[in-house]
Amino acid sequence: MGSLLVGGLVFVFLSMATSIGLVVRGRLPDHHLNAESKDVIRLATAVVGTLSALTLGLLIASAKSSYDNAEVEMRTAAARVLLLDRVMAQYGPETDKARQLMRELIERRLSRGWTAETTDETAGNAPGEYQDIEAVQAVLRSLAPRGSVQHALQARAVEVSGMMAEAHWLLVESGEEGLPWAFVTVLVCWLSLLFATFGLQAPANLTVLSILLVCALSVAGAIFLVSDMANPYVGLIRVSDAPLQFAIERLGKP
């Protein structure tokens, strides 16, 4: 589900909860909304409000952590690509095929996007990314090093390509994590209850209604941010692929 859709649905739910509170307010007897009753309502909703604030804070922190980790992964991947290319360049012209395969791998990755859903897609005769990485590793393992220097460079190239393959499978395995929907569902229920009590206690004038709608929009915006950052490679707030763009400009140089 798209982040904008999630934020929009939350805004609709909170607006509906506020409207329900306003409708119920007009139908309740006066003694149900006297000062003592409102004090009890405020005390009860304060507990739910505290829980909602803590839950929303945890979700934001978790989403920000996911985003930061993805950004580090992107930079690490670009650094490993450059390192592997330079190691192969030092080995000699025997690695030209592997260097070309790796360049094609990065170009394909940039065109498809950096997500678990697209990383192993096949397009026509183009293989999935894991097959690209394995093809590079196969070329590196087939090299016949002459002397200790080339032997060390081959070992280092195989090691770095192995780390790239490991990062690929880690991305695939973690691709389904995303947003904890059970957490979000409970949070939206709590927030809807809060906004219903706001409507229950609020006088029905334009100023109050406008403030409540702005608050609902602000909360929906926070949920949108959580949803978008929990999927850091897609959406409006995404990890930049600038490190890979920089890396691909330097690949293949002598």
Buried (B, 14 or more C-beta within 10 A) or exposed (E): EBBEEBBBBBBEBBBBBBBBBBEBBEEEEEEEBEEEBBEEBEEEBEEBBEEBEEBBEBBBEBBBEBBEEBBEBBBBBBEBBBBBBBBBBBBBEBBEBBBBBBBBBBEBBBEBBBBBEBBBBEEEEBBBBBEBBBBBBEBBEEBEBEEEEBBBBBEBBBEBBEBBBEBBEEBBEBBEEBBBEEBBEBBBBBBBBBBBBBBBBBEEEEEBBEEBBEBBBEBBEBBBBBBBBBBBBBBEBBBEBEBBEEBBEEBBEE
